[in-house]
Amino acid sequence: MEKRVINIALVDDHTLFRTGLRGLLAERDDVCVVADYGSGEEFLEALPKLDVDVVFMDIAMPGIDGAETTRRALQQRPALKVITLSMFGDDHYYSLMVECGASGFLLKDSDIAEVYAAVDAVVAGDSYFSAALLGSMTRSMIRHTGDAEDEDALSEREVEILMEVCRGLSNQEIADKLFISKRTVDKHRANILEKTGCKNTANLVVYAIKNHLVEI
């Protein structure tokens, strides 16, 4: 059975970066860069006639920025998958990009293996956070446990563990930090995944941002 080709568009105001990313993506035969644009305005104008599955979206662009471009694009194409491209220091945009519907987050200096991993994740319906980005983002943690009578609300301990997940800590690192066993962390994490309906760490981070459990 022939493998389906994933059509990709690039939106970034730096021509050299778009050219480089296009060249890297061309190395995989089931990926096709169908177009690239230097601004959000150009992309939105072309979108109605564009056959595209995934968009790599720069955050900070002149004119319409990445967040607003993402919001408008997803109003037209709700099934479109947007992968945010950022530099260190763009942290203040991440919450907005999540709210606008972005599915993936990559640093611009990510290697090609991680770029492909992000494409595969979002096409499969998951979220993706760059490992380097996840480990470097500084967050102000907000304690929020919801209605005590809601059986799906996270407990105080589960919120605490979720905060550490969002910091990029492994289960063993969380156990060491909180002075509990890894088995206990494993159990709490499984409960968190079940209550939130998330599949993986990246989805948990998006859940935490959307539900205002963390501020970036």
C-alpha distance (Angstrom), angle and dihedral (degrees) to the residues before:
residue distance angle dihedral
M1 . . .
E2 3.80 . .
K3 3.79 114.0 .
R4 3.80 115.3 -118.1
V5 3.79 115.1 -111.1
I6 3.81 115.8 -125.8
N7 3.81 110.8 -137.4
I8 3.79 113.6 -144.6
A9 3.80 134.6 -169.5
L10 3.80 125.9 -164.0
V11 3.81 122.7 -145.8
D12 3.81 114.9 -173.7
D13 3.79 133.2 125.8
H14 3.82 93.2 -134.3
T15 3.81 111.3 85.6
L16 3.80 94.0 -164.1
F17 3.80 92.2 54.2
R18 3.82 92.6 48.9
T19 3.79 90.7 49.2
G20 3.79 92.3 50.1
L21 3.79 94.4 47.4
R22 3.80 91.4 46.8
G23 3.79 89.5 54.0
L24 3.80 93.4 49.7
L25 3.80 93.3 48.1
A26 3.81 90.1 50.5
E27 3.81 88.7 69.4
R28 3.81 90.7 76.1
D29 3.79 116.6 71.5
D30 3.82 96.6 -151.7
V31 3.82 92.6 56.6
C32 3.79 125.2 75.5
V33 3.80 125.8 -175.6
V34 3.79 100.4 -146.0
A35 3.82 97.7 179.7
D36 3.78 145.3 -10.8
Y37 3.79 130.6 -151.2
G38 3.79 136.0 -163.4
S39 3.80 95.8 -146.7
G40 3.78 143.6 25.1
E41 3.79 89.9 -115.6
E42 3.82 92.5 57.7
F43 3.80 91.8 48.3
L44 3.83 94.8 48.2
E45 3.80 90.9 48.6
A46 3.81 91.1 52.7
L47 3.82 97.3 39.8
P48 3.84 99.5 87.2
K49 3.81 90.3 64.5
L50 3.80 97.8 31.9
D51 3.82 121.7 109.8
V52 3.81 99.6 -149.3
D53 3.81 136.9 144.6
V54 3.81 103.8 -179.2
V55 3.80 131.6 28.4
F56 3.80 125.4 -162.1
M57 3.80 102.4 -148.0
D58 3.79 126.6 -164.9
I59 3.81 112.2 -140.6
A60 3.79 102.7 -147.5
M61 3.80 112.5 47.7
P62 3.80 132.4 147.1
G63 3.79 113.6 -100.9
I64 3.79 111.8 6.4
D65 3.81 107.0 20.9
G66 3.78 126.2 -140.3
A67 3.80 95.3 -94.1
E68 3.79 95.6 53.3
T69 3.80 91.5 41.7
T70 3.81 89.0 52.4
R71 3.81 92.4 48.6
R72 3.80 93.1 50.5
A73 3.79 93.3 43.0
L74 3.81 93.1 52.4
Q75 3.79 90.6 48.8
Q76 3.80 86.4 61.1
R77 3.83 97.0 36.2
P78 3.83 112.3 22.6
A79 3.83 91.5 178.7
L80 3.81 93.1 56.3
K81 3.81 114.7 115.9
V82 3.81 116.5 -139.4
I83 3.80 122.3 -161.5
T84 3.80 112.6 -164.7
L85 3.80 118.1 -136.3
S86 3.78 114.5 -154.8
M87 3.77 146.3 161.2
F88 3.79 127.1 -134.4
G89 3.78 106.0 -80.7
D90 3.80 96.4 41.0
D91 3.83 90.8 100.0
H92 3.80 94.5 120.2
Y93 3.81 90.2 64.8
Y94 3.81 97.6 55.4
S95 3.80 98.2 80.8
L96 3.79 89.7 49.3
M97 3.81 92.2 48.7
V98 3.81 90.5 51.2
E99 3.80 90.8 49.1
C100 3.81 89.7 49.6
G101 3.81 90.8 53.3
A102 3.81 108.2 -98.5
S103 3.80 113.4 161.1
G104 3.79 102.9 -166.5
F105 3.80 138.7 36.4
L106 3.80 123.9 -159.1
L107 3.77 134.5 170.1
K108 3.79 112.8 -125.0
D109 3.80 91.2 -120.6
S110 3.83 93.7 55.1
D111 3.79 115.4 131.8
I112 3.79 120.4 -110.6
A113 3.82 93.3 -105.2
E114 3.80 89.6 61.2
V115 3.80 91.4 45.8
Y116 3.79 89.5 55.3
A117 3.81 91.2 45.0
A118 3.81 89.2 54.5
V119 3.82 91.9 50.1
D120 3.80 92.4 49.2
A121 3.82 92.4 47.1
V122 3.80 97.0 51.1
V123 3.81 93.4 42.7
A124 3.82 87.3 54.0
G125 3.81 89.4 53.7
D126 3.82 97.0 -103.3
S127 3.79 131.2 118.9
Y128 3.78 123.2 -115.6
F129 3.81 131.5 -153.0
S130 3.78 120.9 -176.4
A131 3.81 108.9 -112.2
A132 3.81 90.4 -131.6
L133 3.79 91.3 48.7
L134 3.78 92.7 47.8
G135 3.77 91.4 51.5
S136 3.80 96.1 46.0
M137 3.79 105.0 42.4
T138 3.79 114.0 108.4
R139 3.76 114.3 -141.8
S140 3.76 137.0 -173.9
M141 3.77 104.4 -135.6
I142 3.78 119.0 -134.4
R143 3.79 119.8 -161.0
H144 3.79 109.4 -138.7
T145 3.80 124.3 155.0
G146 3.79 102.0 169.4
D147 3.80 125.9 -143.2
A148 3.80 111.2 -11.3
E149 3.81 89.5 -143.8
D150 3.79 92.7 56.2
E151 3.80 107.2 96.0
D152 3.80 89.9 -157.1
A153 3.81 93.4 54.4
L154 3.78 114.3 110.0
S155 3.79 116.2 -109.4
E156 3.78 120.1 -123.6
R157 3.81 90.3 -102.4
E158 3.81 91.8 48.2
V159 3.81 90.6 51.9
E160 3.80 88.7 49.6
I161 3.79 91.1 52.6
L162 3.80 92.0 44.6
M163 3.80 88.8 55.1
E164 3.80 90.1 55.6
V165 3.81 91.1 46.9
C166 3.80 87.4 55.0
R167 3.80 88.8 52.9
G168 3.80 88.0 58.6
L169 3.82 98.0 -109.1
S170 3.80 121.0 151.8
N171 3.79 121.4 -126.0
Q172 3.81 90.8 -101.7
E173 3.81 92.0 49.5
I174 3.81 90.0 49.5
A175 3.80 90.4 49.7
D176 3.81 91.5 51.0
K177 3.80 92.6 47.4
L178 3.81 95.2 48.0
F179 3.83 94.5 38.8
I180 3.79 93.7 -122.3
S181 3.79 132.2 116.8
K182 3.79 122.7 -85.7
R183 3.81 87.6 -124.2
T184 3.81 89.1 60.1
V185 3.79 90.9 49.8
D186 3.82 90.1 48.3
K187 3.80 89.9 53.9
H188 3.80 94.1 46.9
R189 3.78 91.1 47.4
A190 3.80 91.3 51.2
N191 3.80 89.0 51.1
I192 3.80 90.9 49.7
L193 3.80 91.7 51.3
E194 3.80 91.0 49.1
K195 3.82 94.8 47.4
T196 3.80 94.7 45.8
G197 3.79 97.2 38.7
C198 3.81 89.9 -128.9
K199 3.79 123.8 148.0
N200 3.78 103.2 -157.7
T201 3.79 147.1 -3.1
A202 3.80 94.8 -77.9
N203 3.80 91.1 53.9
L204 3.81 89.5 48.7
V205 3.80 91.0 53.9
V206 3.81 90.9 50.9
Y207 3.82 89.9 47.0
A208 3.80 91.3 51.0
I209 3.81 92.3 49.9
K210 3.82 94.4 45.6
N211 3.80 92.1 48.8
H212 3.81 92.9 46.3
L213 3.80 93.5 -117.3
V214 3.79 87.6 131.7
E215 3.76 135.1 28.5
I216 3.78 116.4 -150.7
